Amino acid sequence: MLILAKSYRFSLLSLLVVLAFSLVSCRGDETKKRYIKVEGEALGTFVAVTCNTDKDEADIAEMVSRVDSEAKASMSIFDGGSLLSRINRGETDVVDRHIARNIEIAGRFTELSGGAYDVTIKPLTEAWGFAAKERNGEEPNIDSLLQFVGFEKIRVEDARLIRDDERVQLDFNSIAKGYTVDLVAEELESMGTDDYLVNIGGEIRCKGENPKGENWSIAIETPYDGNFEMDSYQKIVRLTDCGLATSGNYRRFYYTDDGRKVAHTIDPRTGRSVISDLLSATVVAPTCAEADAAATMFMAMGSEGGALELAKRCEREYGWKYYFIYADGEQYRIECSDEFRD
């Protein structure tokens, strides 16, 4: 266990050191590598791709744009014309490969967490104002909504989604971004790129080495309420060949009229916002989709729901790594995998 009194601040450029179109010689006589960096927007947030490639920036940017469009057309709950939105409205029951794959992954995490992770949570996230529909200011009728939540109420058969009740709806916000990161990574590999870092809104997939010939340097943010800074970080980790995602309640939240904090992490078992001294959960897993879902799962479990115990078990059984930041008075308390300790 580590106790940190304050965060360390670093320049973002010093974390992801990339020289666009530069030639970098790695480890002496090895073939020189040409790294480029492409930045833009995807899934309503920033995207940055750094890679060793013989492709032009325009080729990488076009690929990222294509993947972004395909992901939003399939899985977005904020686009009323997406396939997922039409499924939720009962206009179709046909699923594409993206939705089918996300349901498959989600089912593993629902079972692993005893129901703390559940993609049928949309009736609850919508009622609390976190799913493309503004809250009406009234306290949601939780009991009336919980009857439509539960992964056991859905299944995929012959590329069709079977729902026990048409009011059961899906929300992939806890996994779709990480999944899209993986899609971009797969495209890069199909283009012959073995050294890359893909970052969409802070969710990352990396492989190979950075322009210095080292593992990639990735920052874990300081989880104070309203942290939208780009240079406020608690920890730098150096990774390769993995996905990383962080979940926390320090950005998407609001306060009710009576002063209660409502964060976007909702426990599907109780229907209520999870507020605990676990401020953020960072997970390293083989894919970003797994890391994304796992980080949300641990936040939904919270400090009193066995998140740390499950993280240790997942490290033993699956090789995942974790970095949890807890509130400890005016300090931060860190629980993490051994390799992340100073």
Secondary structure, 3 states (H helix, E strand, C coil): CEEECCCEECCHHHHCCCCCCEEECCCCCCCCEEEEEEEEEECCEEEEEEEECCCCHHHHHHHHHHHHHHHHHHHCCCCCCCHHHHHHCCCCCECCHHHHHHHHHHHHHHHHHCCCCCCCCHHHHHHCCCCCCCCCCCCCCHHHHHCCCCHHHEEEECCEEEECCCCCCCCCCCCHHHHHHHHHHHHHHHCCCCCEEEEECCEEEEECCCCCCCCEEEEEECCCCCCCCCCEEEEEEEECCEEEEEEECCCCEEECCCCCEEECCEECCCCEECCCCEEEEEEEECCHHHHHHHHHHHHHHCCCCCHHHHHHHHHHHHCCEEEEEEEECCEEEEEECHHHCC
